[in-house]
Amino acid sequence: MSIIQFTPYPFQVGQKIHICEGSRKGDWEVISVDEKKVGLRCPVTGFEAHWARFCYFVEEKDTPWPVSTEKDDK
């Protein structure tokens, strides 16, 4: 039996990220990081959230950012 290992992503302030799925789906800019929480800001609405560190790295690629806009999500 194989085991899948996960490790929290080492966020850095200023990173631009895109979450592909789930309730936090969309584009975010990292605005703060500490041992337990990461602060994110939506580039479209300006909404800020501070959540327990939750993301895991999948891939890094050069792409226009933000990836999505409000009208894309409708």
Secondary structure, 3 states (H helix, E strand, C coil): CCCCCCCCCCCCCCCEEEECCCCCCEEEEEEEECCCEEEEECCCCCCEEEEECCCCCCCCCCCCCCCCCHHHHC
